[in-house]
Amino acid sequence: MATKTTDGKAGAKKAAGSKPNALQKPLQPSKELAAIVGSNPLPRGEVVSKMWDYIKKNNLQNPENKREILADDKLQPIFGKPKVTMFEMNKHLAQHLK
């Protein structure tokens, strides 16, 4: 005898009736930010992930204090200063996402 499962039913109801939260809503990056993450609208979480990929790829973390990000020519217009902490980064990114 087959047993009843609820697989998919709860998830389908939630997905159909819910709005994307702030991290899931695609936002348009500014032209400065688009130079790093691309020009297509992206969810905030994906923007942060792409920023970290860029930072690590270009070795932009301060080796003495890994919480600091050293701005290169592409990051300088976004951050507005030569270095920021990883906690400040999201504040600066918010100004470049609409």
DAHU-V761206 format. One record per backbone hydrogen bond with DSSP energy under -1.0 kcal/mol. CO is the residue of the C=O (numbers start at 1). NH is the residue of the N-H. If there is no record, write none. Layout:
BEGIN
CO NH
CO NH
END
This chain:
BEGIN
6 10
8 12
9 13
10 14
11 15
12 16
13 17
14 18
21 24
21 25
23 45
27 42
28 98
30 34
33 36
33 37
34 38
42 27
43 47
44 48
45 49
46 50
47 51
48 52
49 53
50 54
51 55
52 56
53 57
54 58
55 60
56 59
60 70
65 68
67 86
68 62
69 84
72 76
75 79
76 80
82 71
84 69
85 89
88 92
89 93
90 94
93 96
94 97
96 30
END
